[in-house]
Amino acid sequence: MKSNRLIMHLIPVYALVFLSFLFVAGMGNKTISVMSDDTYTTDRHCIIIDAGHGGVDGGATSCTGILESQLNLEIALRLDDLMHLLGYTTKMIRTEDISIYTEGTTIAAKKVSDLKERVRIVNNTYNAILLSIHQNFFTDGRYSGAQVFFSNSPDSEKLAKMLQADLVKSLNPGSKRQAKKSSGIYLMEHIQWPGVLIECGFLSNPEECEKLSQKEYQKELSFSIVCGIIEYEKNKMNRS
């Protein structure tokens, strides 16, 4: 039943995507194939997908010993595949279990360098939107649900609220969690393009941690995120 509700929620969005594909296909030599990293279109963003942590920084550890960095990467790769399927230009911060630091000899210094490098990648990408994938953790295992945090720009807040609404509707019905402005998150405070950090769920909640490890749930999560992106771009185009 849950899958059926998700499908019904997605039908209008994918109908819009399908009609867009038909429109673009009829425009002579133009193509809907994914473009290379060093090119861009004026009407679509480059979606930068950041699998949080990695390498020397495993992030949080679940109650069953799963590293946050591992789940972040699994979800990010599924999201990237779906974005490609829909013709988006994407850029992955990492595609394996690595850190992307460029300097530092201690773990702390490497983590700082890693964050600065992520900021550099975002700021040097034209017309970017950052989706940073993370997992939450709290000492009390009762808490659950996805939550979206946004950077300083007004567009980031709009995107975060759309993503939060889609995540609640499709994955966490009844959740009271709302999109929030990030506080003290280096990545969110230093990027120059719209960006959000998505806490996909709580690794400290055994039931939610189990779901986050499942391929089908990761696919549903990716679908919800893509729905939010499509709605954001549609609304932005209508405002132009």
Disulfide bonds with the S-S distance in Angstrom:
none
